[in-house]
Amino acid sequence: SGIMKKAKEISVLCDAQVSVVIFASSGKMHEFCSPSTTLIDMLDQYHKLSGKKLWDAKHEHLDNEINRIKKDNDRMQTELRRLSGEDITTLNYKELMVLEEALENGISSLKAKQMECVPMMRKHNEMLEDENRGLQFKLRQMHLNPMDDQNVLENGDVYHHQQGVGDYEYQMPFAFRVQPMQPNLQDRF
């Protein structure tokens, strides 16, 4: 703690950039870096001035890979802006032709996808129209056979009070509940 205190004092009194990293025997890390800088900036400055390598080849490879990915990302962002019509004033004729060809290819693939969707939409519309016709038919039948208040039971089942043996289906409720003939069969489940 005394070393950290002295590092803070040197940073303030001398207007110096100070960085201290201490690893205790327990493995705990303690660090201090001047408020005007970061540890990475300090290490980069040390690397430039001393000429000593702080990074091994593996870290160098990772740094190169990160830089390559950043460049690819920047290139893709630029290409995306150009495809959306932004930032095309700096392009020459050949680059504009390539961009136009890419846009035309995109349009043709979009139209092909649209043409795939049209038959599915027509089939879906036909199914909806059939369902609509069926519902309209049921509605008309309900209006032809209006139910009065006597036909509705307490539990919601509907009976039609029509006489005659041939009209047996009208005497049955719309909803049926199947009862097992042998109730002991349900005990096994």
C-alpha positions, 0 to 999 in steps of 0.5 A: 500500500505504501508503494501505491501511495508513492506512485499516486504522489509522484503522478500528482507532484511531478505530473508524470505518467505512472503505472504500477502492477504488483502481484502478491504472493497470494496471487492477488493483483494490485495496480495503479495507473495515472488518471491521464493515461491507460495501462495499454498506452503505458505498455505501448510507450514502454515497448516503443522506447525500450525496444523490448518485446512485451508480446510473444508471437502468439499475441502478435498473431492475435493482434494481426487477426483482430486488425484484419477482422476490423478492416473486413468489418470496415470494408463491409460497412462501407459496402453496405452503405454503398448498397443503400445508396450512401457514399457513392460519390467517390466511386469511379465508373467501374466500381459503379458498374459492379455496384449496379450489377450487385443490385440487379442480382439482388433484385432478380433473387428477390423477384424469384423469392416473391414468385415462390411465395405467390402460390403459397399465398393463393393457396392460403387465400383459397383455404380462408375463403373455403372456411369463410363459406363454411362459416357463412353456411353454418350461420345461415342454418342457425338463422333458419332454425332459430333457438328459443330460450327453452332449447338451452339447458343449464349446462349449455347443451342444446335440445330441439323439441321436435316430434317424430321418430325420424327426427331423432338426431334433433333430439340429441344434444350437440355435445356428447360425453362418452361413458365407459361401459365398465367403470373398473377399466379406468382404475388401471390408468 
